[in-house]
């Protein structure tokens, strides 16, 4: 980190924080960062790779949504994604990246994660402002204060459910910023499924897309994700090259399932050999 930073990164968890924290490795937190795009404040979390303190190496960066669920059971809505545990365990195999966790804003989550409004929920439509917050406010701070690889090819965005939807949207509408996207169990139904027309009409973007779903998420969800798979293939994305599609047998719509698939997702997106995976349903 630079000595000229106007923001103050602290160790996470802060000394004296309540709760039973489950974080491992090196974590930093920037308290109450203001978003001029959204006119609100939230903490920003950063996981640093295991080898970060050993030299001057620079690292790819993954921006992930629902940040309170990524690293710490004390702040999550139930179980956590175990992002930190996954990357600590995978470091010996060369899987290292900086992960930026962006917590959601509770009852404003749907507004920020949805590009389109959803009449049934009376929410949505602020995704562009949220992505501007990531690209124009958070990313410059992270690139300034940490040893990142700032180019789009080394910058990704990932999330699940509504976080999967906004990650897919970001890949196509902010290609100058994001070169890869992790789209886990995406909520493709939100906004009356406008995402399909959006993807169909979008220009082809160079980069990698990971898409997954679990077989216990429901018939509609499986149908929607298969429709997305076919649409991406029609656009020119090729399985195993710049596109990976995974169906987890028995996978549900929860943090435990996303934690199980996380390493496979990151290895593909960061260009590392994939681990052995479960057979996928068609």
N, C-alpha and C positions, 0 to 999 in steps of 0.2 A: 504494500500500500504506500501511497505517496504521503509525504509530510505536509503537502499543501492542500489536502482534502478539506473541503468545507464541512462535509458530513463526517460523523464519527462512528466508525464500525466498532462494535464491542464483541467480546467473546460470547458465544451462546452455549449454554444458558448463562444469563447474567448471574453474578454472585448474589445469593439471597433470593433467587427466583423460587416461588413455591412450586410444588408438584414433583412427581417422580419422573424425571426426564430420562429418555431412552436414547439420546443422541450418542453417536460414536464418531471419532475422528475430529477434524477441525471445522468448527462452524462459527460463522460471524453473523451479526445482526445489525442492521441499520434501523434505528427506531424512528417510527412516525415520519416516514418520507412523504412529503406532500406531492400530490399529483395535480398540476395545473390543468391537465386535461379533464379530470374527473372531479376536482375540487374536494378531495378527501385525503386521508392519511392512513398509512399502514406500515407495519414493520416489513423489511425485506431481509430474507435469509439467504446466506451463501454457504454452500458446502465446498471446502477446498480439498483437492485430491491429496492422497496420502503422501505423495512425493513433493508436494508444493514447497515445502521448506528446505529442499535439498539442493536447489540450484536456481537457474534463471529460465527454466523451461516455461513455455507458454502452453495454454490448454484450451480445447474447445469448450464452449459454454452451452448449456441447455437451460432455457427458461421454462419453469414448470408452474402450473396453476395450482390452486388449492394448497398453498404453501404450508398451512398449519397441519396438513395431513401427511406431509412428505417424510419428515424426519423424527418426529417426537410424539409419542403416545400421550404425553401430558397435555398437548394442545390439539390433538386430533379429535375428530368426531367418531370415536371408536378405535379401530385399528389404524396403523400407519402404513405408508408405502415402503418403509425401510430403505429409502434411497441411499442413506449414508452407509448402512450395513452392507447393502449390495455392492456399492462401489469400493468400500474398504476390502471386502472379500475378493473382488475382481481385479484389484490393482496388480497383483502378481502376474496376471494374464495380459496386462497392458491396457485394461479398461479404466481410464482416468479422464475425468472431466470436471469442470466447475459447474455446479448446479445452483441456479438462482431460484429460490422458492418465493412465489408471490402469493401471499394469503388472499383468500377471497374476502369480500366485504359483507358476509352474512346475507341479509335480505336483499342486498344489491347484487348478489352473485349472478342471477339470471340476467339482469340488465347488462352487466359488463361482459358476460361471456357469449351473449347472443347477438349476432349481426342483425337479426330481424325480430320484430315483435311477435309475441305469441298471445293471441286473444284469450285463450283458456287460462293463462297465468297473469295476464295484464303486465307483462314484463318483456324485457329484451330491447335491443336496438342501440346499445352503447359500446358495441364491440370495437368499432373503429377508434373511439376515444381511448378505450382500454389498451389497444395495441399501440396507439401513439404514446401512451404512458410507458409501456415497456420499451419501445424502440427509441423514443426521444428523451426520456427522463432516466429510466433505470439503466438501460444499456450503456449510455455514456459514462455514468458513474462507475459501473462495474468495470468497464474497459479502462477507465482511468486509474482505478484503485487496485486492480488485480492483474496478474499476468495472463491476459486472455489472448486468444487468436480471434481478433475482432471481425474478420471477413465473414461474409454470409455463408461460405462453404463450411465454416467451423462454428456456426451459430444456429441453434435449433430451438424449437418450441414444442412442448409436450404436455399432455394432460389426459384426463379420462372423463367420460360422460359429457357434460357441458364443456369441460376443459378439452376434451377431444374435438368437439365441434369447433371451438375457437382456434384450436391449433391447426386444423384443416383449413379453415378460413384464412388464418394468418399466412400460411404457406403460399397461397395463391394471391392474396391481396397485398402482402408485404415481401415480395421476392427479393427486394434489395437488402433486406435485413435477415431473413431466415432462409437457410439452405437445406434444412431438413425438419421433418415434423413427425412427432409421435402421436398417433390418433387412437387412443385406447377406449373401447366400448363407447363410441361417440353417440351423442344424443341427436341423431340425424332427424328425428321427428319434430324437433323444436322449430317454431316458425313455419309450420305447415309444410315442412320438408323443402323449403326454398333452397337448401344447400345443394340439392341435386342439379337444379338449373344453374346455380352459381358455378359449380365445378364444371359442368358441361360447357358453359360459355367462357370460362376463364382460359387465358392463354396457357400453353404448356410451360411449366416452370422446371428448369434444371434443378435436380436435387433428389433427395430420398424421402419416401413416405412409408411409414409403418402403420398398419391398420390391424386391429384385432377385435375379438369379441369372444364371449364364453357361451357355451351351449345352453346354460341355464339362465340366460338373460331374457329369454322370451322369443316367441316366434317372430313378432314384428321386428324386434331388434336384429335378429339374425337375417331376416329378409332385407332390411335396410342396409346392413353392412355388406351383404353380398351384392346388392345393387351398386353400392359405392365401389366395391372391388371391380365390378365389370365396367363401370364408368371410367375408372382410372386406367384400366387396361386398354380401353378404347381410346383414351387420350394419348397412349404411347408409353405408359409406365410398365416395366417388365419385371415380373416376379423374380426375386433373387438378385436383381441388378439394382434398380432404383426403387423398387417396391417390394415390401414384404407383407403378406396377408396371413394372419394366424387365427385359427379357431381353437380355443382351449376346450377340450372335452371336460364337461362338468364345471366349467368356470362360471362364476356368478358375477353380479355387478357390484363389486365391493373392493376395498383396499387390499384384502388378502390376495385376491386374484390378480390385481394389477402389480402387486409386489412380486408375485411368482413370475410374471412375464417381463418384468422390467429389465433384467439383465439381457435377455434376448433382444428386446427392443433397442437398448443402448448399443449393444455390440453391432447390430445391423446399421444403425444410423451413424455410428462413429467409424464404420468401415473395418471392423475387426471380425475374425472368423466366428461364425455362429456356434453356440453350444448345441448339443443334441436336443431336439425339440420333440414334443409329443406329436403324434400323427394328427393332422387337422381334418375336420369334416369339410365337405365340399360346400 
